[in-house]
Amino acid sequence: MDHDQLVEHLIFAKELGVTGVSRDPAWRARKARVSNDAPVVTRPVTLSMNAEEALAAVRADIGECTRCKLHALGRTQIVFGVGNPNADLMFVGEAPGADEDIQGIPFVGRAGQLLTKIIEAIALTRDDVYIANVIKCRPPQNRNPEADEVATCEPFLFRQIDIIKPKVIVALGKFAAQALLRTLDPISRLRGRVYDYRGAKLIPTFHPAYLLRNPSSKREVWEDMKLAKRLLET
């Protein structure tokens, strides 16, 4: 490990809440301290942690989350994310739907089946990419996530992105693109452009569920995916 890599590991560990390290075995087995106003469990992190382990640590930190009101509004389970922890391409959607809430996996319903075809159209598989959502719990009746729910949950998405370090992020749909880019611009204005985002190139495009209702927009999504593929190959 060279100097720059070591610095990067230390910065990442600090972001996860690590304030120091020790060679004492008792330090590794210590219990995390939890404040009354921030009930988040932070797992001990080592500098040799790989991406899969780091993602598992984030999932453990989420726990059976009760940080926002969605836990009491009918969610079945948390839908964390799935795919290659070292993916160059990451897809970010809005929130889990009914099928995802049941299975605990993002994009498994009809929209998910279409997303699989979109991924395969650029000669990749779901195992090659990583798929997650802005928020991890299904909102009731699939309504849009509310501002406080996003504010509570998006730090976990940021940690997923920072661990995976994708080259390209595809934001699926208006809400995901607006939430990530902090804008109210419509998806029709956002798509077709490339944005710098947390060390990656971000491409907004239409959500697969929108394409099921508006199949004529598949052409625009195909153009967006060709752009993503060109960026991946650069």
Protein Blocks (a to p, Z undefined) as FASTA:
>chain_A
ZZklmmmmmmmmmmnopabdcfbfklmmpccdddfklcccdddddfklcfklmmmmmmmm
nmpafkbmklmnopabdcfbgcjfkbfbdcddfbdcfklmmnopghkbfmlmmmmmmmmm
nopafklpccddfbfcdcehhiacdfklmmmmmmmmmmmmmmnopabdcdedjklmmmmn
opabdfklmgopacdeehiacdddddfklmmmmmmlmmmmmmmmmmmmmmmmZZ
